[in-house]
């Protein structure tokens, strides 16, 4: 985002989008992901 904040989104509908201010990003953001090959471009 233009102000330096980060928006997290999930394909899982149980989790709402969350905006994290730039000042708190180091404390709050923890990425847990898995790489999946789909055979076509992912969005």
Buried (B, 14 or more C-beta within 10 A) or exposed (E): EEEEEBEEEEEEEEEEEEEBEEEEEEEEEEEEEEEEEEEEEEE
